[in-house]
């Protein structure tokens, strides 16, 4: 097939690419890689980071989910993801980058957090989410399947994975007092058909990361 | 309406310079607002409440932050003298390398400077540099952007000027010249571009600053 996607089921970055391809109605071959035993294909296509997602289009590989999203948006013109206006485009890129620069290291930390560090980390996460809430325009209607944008795709997974962390660690992160608009936004967007179809099963995700957390916090 | 372009930055900042080079490429006139990083202006805090950092470009009252986001904005907002490649795949590769430089390379080389050239740190920085050396070798061009500089060249500018100043300040060699012949040649070509030359800070002040920053007084 002309379009191949190398991924792992639990990756939110792979999810972003799946969403973009789904919204544009692009047919692709999905190849599940093994994080503990990376395929030679992955190492060949992404020698710099050795990570998924990797999109291969007509034999040409590319890595980094946000880079891939922009590529997809340029090649397949239907359902445009990025706004036309340069300033709005820059805004979208800024917030997508914010999620990667601030929220991702936090979630990585949370997945290895010990019980004594938990509350502090939870407080910091709530602060990051509060800042993220600033990306939303309270006067704008919530997105629908047909209006999901680059920024929506870049951000939506944060809600799902945060809910998973809350259950796993028994902490409050998506506090309705702290981030009421963001919480509502997540509730609405995570319920959209195209999103639901691409999300990994919640219980499977919870089990997977609970095991991960246990392995990384239990003294050997 | 007359165009109003302001840049909140700090003279000598490699990230601020990226924006100035991009503005220069497009021939845009702008007001440079020097920020005191120990006493940031109310405007800066208003325009970049998330990070409170420079550079921030303000175009007709609209603020944009994060140097790579700003450079792409400049390319989108002003036509002519393109900074990004035209081909979608080449664009993806340019964005990939820009991200790599900021997320992998610069932190690695900075670590080597902080440790005053600890062997392991130099090795790791060199590993990252090798990727960029290979990219130049494979393409066989004067610049990452071909005959003209593009986003990758602008981001890699750190290697061409700032890294050398830090090396001089610390009396170490991190960007091992004979290991990276293409990069060395690229550094020379890059710093000789008119749009770059005009925007580089005075080297002696930068060396003195790095002596202070990395504790080599």
Interface residues (C-beta under 8 A of the other chain):
Chain A: X48 X57 X60 X62 X63 X64 X66 X67 X68 X70 X71 X74 X75 X86 X87 X89 X90 X93 X94 X97 X98 X131 X134
Chain B: X49 X50 X59 X62 X64 X65 X66 X68 X69 X70 X72 X73 X76 X77 X88 X89 X91 X92 X93 X95 X96 X99 X100 X104 X131
